[in-house]
């Protein structure tokens, strides 16, 4: 699918956005970068999944989610005014990558919240430190916004897709975008992206903002557990919808078999499960003449070794020890 969105005010940047699926343009001041670092420290949002990649919006502390969104909106609303054509912030979150050699943010796509035939579901990413491959710079697969045509619904991700099923292998095809602190990259939510490990000794803080067209309500698409995900429930929501009902909350609703939300249900949409085989995905990569990067392949091999070591079964003696002391460990937590 080709796109011709009128999103970015800068015509060259907008062309890159439509062609590549991402576009680096503009920056925030060094003073604001420092202010955001202080805010990040002040909020001190815990890593909900304890996975080394702390998405602030995932926290189960709703007051923190709201404070984070409100504060970031207050500091960064000018980004939409300065760089975008009649858009405003929809969601705002800190995205902190810990210093760990076993934590990829594997190749993925983000959620759909618009009618993408009219307006893109898109965001910007702003690192608060200089980023390179050494500390988890963001990587994209150019033109991957054209690869697939399906709605990316919550719980996220729930239903297997060509990207979820081939996420690590797809990272070999990244174009890595090294950025200075405060620089801004805008990208479509269906552009495949991710990052390698943060191999440095320090956290890599960043901010993510998604945007919605002014005077157009965002949508929330959720797989219906009653049809085992084969239909999507489409709601009209407000700009606090993911503060009030974040992804972990929606996952729990899905697991419980019932979606209960205080929003207007607009439609229930048939959702045919997409093809997920590597043969299918690789054929698309070849069609776009994309080649794997051997350096990235080496990082992936190292990552797989780290994960295998981390998940190595405990010895029999270790299993007995953990069984004996399990109650004490739980109590100490």
N, C-alpha and C positions, 0 to 999 in steps of 0.2 A: 504494500500500500504506500503510495506517494503522499506526502503531506505538503500543504501550503498554508501553514498557520501564520497569522500576523501577530506575533507575540512580542518580539524584541524590537525596540525602537531603532536600533542600529541595523541598517539593511544588510550589511555583510554578515553580522552576527546572526541575524534572523535566517539568512540563507543557509548558514552552517547548521543552525538548529534544525531546520527542515531536512537538510541533506544528510547530515551525519547522525542526528539524534541528540547532539550536545553542542554547546557553544560557550567558550570562555570569553567573558566580556565584563569589564568594570572591576571595581574593588571597593572595599570599605577602608576607612582610615586606620592607621596604626593605633591611634588613640582609642577608637572603637573596638579594635581587636583586643586591646588590653582590658577594656571595660567588660567585654564578653567573657574573657578568661576569668576575671574576678567574679562575674555572675555565675559562671560554671562552678567555680570553687565554692561560692556561697551556697548554691542550691545543693551541691554534693549529692546528686541523685544516685542511688545505689544501682549496681549492675543487676537487673532483675533476673536475667537468665544465667548470670555468672559464666558467660561464655567468652569474655574478653572484648566484646563489642557492645558498648553501653548506649542503647538508644533510649534517650530520656523518656520518650513517650510510652515506653513499655513498663515503666514503673507502676507498681500497684498502689502507690500513694497519690491519690487524685489531686490533693492540694498542691503537690509538687508539679504534677503535669500542668495544672492550670497556671500556677505561678510562672513556670518556664515559658509557656506559650504567650502569656500576657507580657512578660518582660522582654522576650525576644521580639514580639510584635512591636512593642513601644520603641525598641532600639533600631529596628530594621525595616519598618514600614516604608521608609524612603526608597528602599531597593526596588520595590514594585513601581513606585512613582517615577524613579529616575530611569529605569531600564526597560519597563514593560508598557504595553499598550492597554491601558484600562484593566489591569489586574490588581488583585490585592491578596494578602497572605491568607492562606487557609489553615495550614498547620505549621508549627515551629518547634524544633527539637534540637537539643545537643546530641551529637553523634561522636562519642569518645571511643577511640581504639586503644586498648591497653597494650603495654609492651609485653607481647607473648609470641612465641614462635610456633604456636599450635592453633592460631586463630585467623583463618581466612574469613573475610566476608565474601562467601562464594558467589559466583555469578548469579544474578537474579534480576527480576523486573519488579517494579513497585506497583501499588494498587491503582485501579481505575476509579476515578471519582467524577468523571464528566461523560457526556456524549462525545466521544473522541472523533466523531465525524465532523463535529463543529469546533470544539475546543480541546486542547491537549490537557491530559493529566500530566503535570510537570512540576519540577522543583528546581531549586538551586542549592549548591553545596559550597560552603565557605570554610576553608581550613583556617584555624587560628594559629597555626605554625606553618613554616615552610614544609612542603610535603614532597617526598621523592619515593622511590621504590623502597628505600631504607625504612621509612616510617608510614607505610600504607597509603601512598598516593592513590587516588581513585583511577580505575581503569574502565574503559568502555569498549564495546565492540561497535565500530562504525557502521552505520546504516541498519543496525539490528532492530530499530523501531519499525522497519519494514518487514521483518521476518515472519511474524505471526499476527493473526487477527482474532484475538479472543479477549474477553473481559477478565481482568485480574482481580478476583474477588476475595473478600475475607471469608473465613479466617485465613490468614496469609502466611505461607502458602498452605493450602489444604489439599487441593486436588492436584495430582501429578501433571506437570506440563513439560514441554520440550526443554525448558530451561532448568526446572527443578531436578529433572532426571539426568541432566548432563552438565550440572553446574560447575564442577571442578574442571572437567575437560574443556569447557568453553573458555576458561580463564587463559588458556594458551593463546587465545585470539584477541586478547586485550590490546588496546592502545592506551598506554599509561600517560596520565596527564599530570606532570609535575607542576606544582603551583606555589606561589608565594603566599605568606599569611595575608588573609584579607581579600585575595582574588576570588572571583565568582565564576562558577560554571553552572549554566542552566542546561537541563536535560529532560527529555521526555521520560515518563515513568515506564514506558515499554522498551526503552533502550536498555540493553543488557549491560550491567555494570557490577562492580565489586572492588575488592582490594585484597592484596596479599597481606602477610603478617606485618605487624609493627615490630621490626627487628631492632629498633632503637631501645634506649634505656628509659625513655620518657613516654607518657601518654600523648596520643595525637588527638587533640580536641578539634571539633568542627561543628558547624551549624548547618542544619537542613531546613529549608523553607519550601513548602508547596504553595501554589497560587491558584486562585479561582477568578474567573471573569467577574468583573463588577456587575452587580445586580442579577447574577445567575447563581442559583443555589447549587451547592455540590450534591452529589449522590453517594450513597453507600450501597455497594453490592455485596451480598452475603450468600454463600452457598446454603441452600435449604437442606437441613439435616433430614427432613422427612422424605426427600427424594434422593438421599445420599449424594447430594451435590449436583445432581443432574439438572436442577433448575436454580436460578439466582433470584433472590428477593432484592428488588430495587427500591430504595428509600430516598426521599428528599430529606436532606439533613441541613444542619447549620454548621457554622465554623467551629463550634465546640464539640462536634460529634465524636471525634477521636480522643478528646480530653475526657469526655463522659463515658465513652465505650471504646477502650483501646483494643488492640489486637489480642492480647491475652484474655481480656474479658469476653470478646467475641468467640474466641476459641473454646472457652468454657461453655458458653451458650450452645455452640455447635455440638460439643461433646455431650451435653445434657439433652440434646435432641429437640430443643425448642428455642426459637429466636423471639425475644420479647424486647421491643424497642418503642420509645414514645414518639416515633416519627411517622410521617405519612408514607404508607406503602403504595408505590406508584404502579408496580408491575411485578409479575413473575415470569422470568425469561428462560426458555429452554437453553441448556448448556451442554452441547456435545463435547465429550472429552477429547482433547487434541491428541494427535500422534506424538509419541515421546521417544521413539527409537533414535539412537545415535546415527544410524544410517540416514534417517530423514533429516536430522539437524546438520550432519556433515555435508549432505547434498546442498543445503542452502548456503553453507559457508563456502563451498566450492563455486556455487552460482555467483556469489558476490566476490569471488577471487580473493578470499581471505586465507592467509597462511598462518600456521602456529609459530610462536616465538620460542626458540630453543631455550633461551634464558628462563622464560616463564615455566617451561616444561621441567627444568631442573628444580625450580622453587616448588612446583607441585609435587615432584617426587620426594623432596625433603619434607614437605607438609604431610604427605601420606605416611612417611616413616614416623613422624612425631605423633600423629593420631593413632597409628597402630601401637606405638609404644605406650601411649597414654591409656589405651583400651585393652592392653595386654591382660589376660586373665590372671588373677591373684593366685599365688601358690596355695596349696591346701592348708598349710600352717597359717598363712595370712588370712584365709577365709575363716578359719576357726577363731582367730584373734578378733577379727571384726565382728563376728557373730556374738562372741562373749561380751564385747565392750560396746555393742551397738546402742544399748539403752543409755549408757553413760554419755556417749557422743551426742545423742539426740538431746539429752538434758542440758548439756553444756552449751548447745546452740541457743 
